[in-house]
Amino acid sequence: MTSDKKLNFFELGALGFLLFAMFLGAGNIIFAPMVGQEAGTDMWIPMTGFLITGVGLVFLAIVALAKTSGDVHRMASRVSNKYAIVFCLVLFLTLGPIYVIPRTTSVVFEIGVVPSLSNQDTAHRLPLLIFSVIFIATTIWLSLNPNKLVDRIGKVLTPAFGILLLIIIVTSIVNPMGQVHEPLDAYTDGAFFTGFIEGYLTMDAAAALVFAGVFIQAIRSQGVNSNHGISTVFFKAGLFTVVALAILHISLAWIGGSSVDAIGRMDNGGQLLAEASRYLLGQPGLYVIGTVVFLTGLTTNVACLTAVADYFARVFPRVGYKRWVWINAGLGFGIANLGLETVLSAALPVLFLLYPLSMVLILLTLVDGVFGKARAVYVGATIATAPFAILDAIRAANVDMSSIDAALSFIPLFTDYGGWIIPAILGAVVGYIYAQATAGKPEVVEEQSMEELADEKAES
């Protein structure tokens, strides 16, 4: 058996940058500045809550995935093989061509291109069409050879936008834009929980399930092939990623908190970053932040497209990876040209359905040694979670839930998209009791990998 290649500091760093780039989308860099500006002197309170859910849960997801070789289908099959098929299909389509790719494309266009257009009051359909052709064509080119992701993203694109962001951050520290003000009313009460929920809603923990497979392929491309070696590198890269994300979000919160005197209060984080960059660096600052948003959006799109194409190529190998790249990119391109508001309103309910189910899988995988991988525990927790995930999806679709909210308000966190937590715990406990009572010992799950699923389909 061939031994794993021992990666040096720079090779590990490139893999860490690659994983960091996968999570750091254009949308992620616009949250913290608004928290900083609105929470002011108390910004550390909501940012602590945000870092717990927006960064800490990502790390837990990475640890859980390292235990299952990065195979989300294997993880979901602990509930049942049929559940894994449906769950993974919805997960990869939603966090790929149906939502993330068109959303990222639209966000980059709105922040990086629209401010420079003269006809601000139009829908910009033609400019969006032209931009999305260029942006998604670049995404396709970078995605067609996943073995080069480490060289193209980990060694080039991520350090590039990291340096540009660092210029803005350091400038804001050396020459502060002004004093940090008192918090607004929204952050005078319940600030920690406000940040906690915002971090939860980033969906990065669920995104980890999508990114893991392609990241592990990147690890293998560097000469590490054993399960132990892959898990070790995955853990180290994950640790680098969460530390980098935490530092970045805290720094961006500082920019927002110190910006009020210089630029006033902004309506959204994208506008805040743009104006702060222009104040700190002059007119070139707009080009700097525009480049940062473009590169972060591009790396996220590449990560999503590569991950989704890799998944479908393993489940349906006859089509082939490169064809799946074109198919999913074409779908994402078409949806992106419907406009950002349409993309957000149509896909958001599905995300709220997926997130609780994803978190149940991640958390149970982390502690599966406690209950001996009993399938009934996974089934019980999932069945208990599903109704609340459905209700969260309905609420995200802006359906009036006042009567249901009133009836179920006794459930902790129900109106804040966290009502699934206590039922999931109870469902897991009931499942374990059932397994013990019916079999004398927990029924051990029989996992199915994506490759085994593909073989099963081929035989049938």
N, C-alpha and C positions, 0 to 999 in steps of 0.2 A: 504494500500500500504506500503510495506516494505521500510524503509528509507535507504539511502546510508550509508555504513560504512565510518566513518571518518578516513582517512588514516593518519598515523603518518609520521614523517619526513623521516624515513628509507624506508617506503613503497613507498612514493612518489619518493624517490631517486632511488629505484630499478626500478620503471617504467621509470624514466628519463634516467637511464643507458640503459634500454632496447631499448628505442626509439633512443638514441644516437648510439647504436651499429647497429641498422638497417641501418642508413645512412652512418656510417663510414666503408666503404669497403676497401679492400686492395688497390684498385685503387686510393681512395681519399687521402691517406696519402703520395702519391708520387708526387703530383702536387706542393704543396707549397715549398718543398725544392728546386726544380728547379727554381721557380720564385725568391726565395731568392738568389740563387747563380748567376743567370743571371742578375737580376735587381740590386743586390748589395746595395749600399747606398740609392738607390731610391726604395727599395722593398716595402715600405709602399704605394706607388702610385698604382702599379698593384694589390697589395693585398687588397686595399680598393675596387677596382672594383670587384675583385673576391668575396669578402665577401658580397657585395651587391647582386650578382646574385647566388653565390654558397651557401650562408647561408641565406640571407634575403628573397629570394624567397621561400626557404624551410619553413620559418616561416609563410609566407603568405599562403602557401599551407596548413599548419597545421590549421591556423585560419579558412580558407575556409572549410576545412573538418569537423572541429568542428561544423560548422553551419549546416552541412548535415548529422550528426551522423556518419561521416566517411564512408559513402556509395558513392563510386565514380559512381556507376550505377545511383543512384538517381541524382547526379550532372549532369551527361552526358545526362540524360533523359530530361533535360531542353531544349535541342535542339530538340530531338525526341526520342521515345523509340527505334526505329530501329537503329538510330545513336548510342545510348547508348550500344546496344548489340554488334555492330561491333567494336566500339571504345574500350570497355572494353575487348573484346576477344583479340584484337591485343595488347592492353596495357599489360594485364596480361601474355600473352604468351611471349611477347618480353622481358619485365622486369622480366621474370622468367626463364623458361627452355630453351628458344631459345637463350637468350643473357646473362643475368646477371649470372645465375648459371654456365654455361660453361665458361664464361669470368673470373669470380672470381676463379673458380677451376684452370684454366690455368695460371692466374696471380700468384696465390699462388705457383703453381708448378715452374713457371719460376724464381720467386724471392727466394723462400725458399728451392727449391730442386736442380735446375739445376746448381747453382754455386758449389755444392759439388760433382757433377758427373765428372768423369774423361774424358769421351768421349764427350767433349764439341761441337764437330763438327757434331754430328749426330742429328736426329730428336727426339731422346729420346722417341720413341713410347711406348716401354715396360715400362720404368719407369713412363711415364705419365699414362698408363693404370693402373698400380699398385697403384699409388698415388691417381688417381681419384676414384678408387674403395673404398679406405680407407676414403678419404675425403667426398665423397658423402654418403657413408654408415653412417658416423658419422652425417652428415647433416640429413639423414632420421631419425636416432635414436632420435635426438634432436627435430625433427619436428612432430613426431607421436603423441605427447601429447601437444598441444598448450597451455593448461592450466598451464603447468610447465615452460613456457618460461621465466616468471619473475624470478623464482628461478634459472633456469639454465643459463640464459644469463644476466638478470638484476642484479642478486646477485653474480654471479660467474665469467663468462667469461669476461664481460665488465670491472669490476674492475681489473681483472687480467691483461688484455692487457693495461689498463689505467696506472697501476702501472709501468709496463715495459717501456711504452713510457715516463712516467714521469722521470724514472731513466736516460734515454738518454737525455731528454730535460734539466733537472736540471744540469747534468754533463756538458753539452755544455755551460750553463750559468756560472757555477762556474769556469770551466776551458775552456775558449773559444779556439777554434781551430786556430784562427788567425784573422786578420783584415778583415773587410767588404770592398770589392773592388768597384771600379766604375762600373756602369752598362754597359752591352754589347750593341752593336748597336741596337739590337731588342727592347731594353727597353729605348732608349734615346728619342724616339718620339712615342707618342701614347701609353705610358705604361699603363695608366689607362684603356683605352679601350681594350688593350690586356688582362689584367686581368679580365675585365668585361665579355668578350666573353668566356674565359676559364672557369669561374664560371658558365656561362650559359650552357656550354657544358657538365658539370658534370651530368646533367639530374636528379639531386636529387629532384627537385621540382616535376617532373613527377613520380619519385619513391615514393614520399609521397602518391600519389593516390593509389599505390599498397599496401603500408604498413599499411595504416590507418585502414582497416577493422580488421586485426589481432591484431593491437595494442589496438583497442577498446575492442576486445575480452579479451585481457590481463587485461584491466581496469576492465571489468565486473568480471573477475575471482578473483579480489581483493575485491569484494563486493560493487562496485559502478555500479548502473544500470539505474538511471534516466538520461534523456537526458542532463539536466542541470549539474548533477554531472559528467557525462562523458566528457562534453565539458570543464568543469572547470579543471579536471585532465589533459585532453589532452593539454589544453593551458599551464598549468604549466610545464608539461613534455616537451612540445615543446620549451618553453622559456629556460629551462635548456639545451636542446639539442643544440639550436642555439648558446647559449653563450659558451658551451663547444666546439662546432665545431670551432667557431671563435678563441678562445684561442689556440686550437690545431694547426690550420693552421698558425697562427702568429708565434707560437713557432717553427714549422717545417720550416717556411721561415727563421727564425733566424739561424737555424742549417745550412741550405743551404748557407745563406749569409756569415757565418763565416767559411765555410769549405774549401775555395779555397786554402789557404796557406798550409793546412794539406794534402789534398787528390787530389788537382787539380780540373779541370772541368770535370764533368761527362756527359754522354750522356742521362741519364734518372734518374728520381727520385728514382727508386728502387735501382739502383746501388749506387747513392749518399748516400742514407740512410744506405745501407749495409756498405759502406766504412767509413762513418762517425761514425757509431756505433762501427766498429772495431777499429778505431783510438781512440775513447773516452773510450772504455771499454776493449780494447784488443780483443783477439780471442773470448772470451765469448760474445762480443758485437754482433757477427754474429748470435749466437744462440738466443740472446735476440730479435733482429729485426726479425729473422726468426719466432720466436714464436709469435711476435706481428702480423706479416703479416698472419700467419696461423689462429690466433684467430679472427682477423678482417674479414678475408675472410669467416671463418666459420659462424660467426654471421650474415653476409650479406646473405650467402646462406640459412641459416635457416629462416631468415626473408622473403626472396623471396619465398622459397618453401612453407612455412606455409601460406603466403598470397595467393599464387596462388591456392593451394589446398583448402583453405577455400573458395575462390571465386567460384571455380568450384563445390564444395560440396554444396554451397547454391543455385547455378543455376541448377545443376544436382544432386539432393540429393540422387537419387537411387544408384549411384556409391559409395558414401560415402567418407568421408574425407581421411581416411587412404589409400584407393585405389588411390585417386588422388595424394597423396604424392608419392607413388611408381611410378605412371604413369609419373608424371612430373619430378621426380628424374631420371628415366630411360631415358627420352628424353634429359635432361640436360647432363647426363653422356655420351650419344652417341655423342652429339654435341661437348662436351669438348674434346673428343679424336680426333677431326678433327684438333686440334691445334689452338693456340691463334690467329694467323694471319687470319686464315679462319673464325673464330668466329667473329672477329672485322670487317672484310671486308664485311661479309654477313649481319650482323645485324645493322651496323651503319646507313645505310640509313633509316631503319624503325624508329630508335630512333629520327632522325632528322625530320621525318614526324610527329611523335607523340608529340614531345615537344611543338611546337607552339600551337597545338590544346589543349594540356593539360593546357598550361598557359592561354589561352583564357577562359577556363572553370573556372580556379582558380580565375582569376582576376574579371570576371563578377560576380562570386558568392560572392566575397568580397564586391562588391558595388551594389548588386541587389536591395537594398532598394531605391537607387536613381531612378531606372527605373521601379520599381514595379514588378520585375521578369517577364517582358514582354518576351514571347517566341521569338518574332520577333527579339529582340536584340541578343539573343543567336544564332539564325539562321543566322542573317546578319553577325555577327562577325565571325562565323565559316565558312560560305561560302567565305567570303573575305580572311580568313586566309589560307584555304585549298590549293589554287594554289601555294602560296609561300612556304608552308610546303612541297609540292610535289617537287618544284624546289630545296629546301634545301636538300631533300633526294637524288635527282639526283646528286647534287654537291658532297654530301658525298660519293656517289658511284664512285667518280673520273671520272665522265663523263665530257668531255670538254664543259664548259658553257661560253666560252669567248664571243660568239656573243650575248647570252642572257644577260650576265653581262653588256656588253656595252650598250645594248638597254634599260635595266632597272636600270642603274647606278644612275639615278636621284632619285630613291627611297631611302630614308635614310636607312643605314645599310644593304642594299640588299646583298652585297657581303660578309657580315660578319654574315650571318644567322639571321639577325634581320629585314629583309625586310617585314615580316608579321605584324609588330607592327602598323604602320600607317594605312595600309588597314584594320586591325582588328578594330581599333578605328572608322574609317569611316563606316565600315560595321555595327557596333553597333549603330552608330548615325542614319544611314539610316533605320535600323530595328526599332528603336524607333519612328522615324517620320512616318514610315509605320503603325505601331501599333496605333498611335494616330489618323492618318488620316482615317483608316478603321474601327476602333471600338470606337473611342471617348475616349478610355482609353486603357492602355496596356493590352494585353491578358496575364493573369496570367498562368504560366507554371503548368502543372500537372505532378508532379514527380512520378517516379516509382522506388521502391527499388528493390534490388536483390531478396528478398523473394517474392515480388509481381510478379516479372518476373517468378520465379520458379512455383508459383501457377498458373500463366497464362499458362505456358507450360504444367503443369500437367492436367489442365482442357481440353486443346486442344488435 
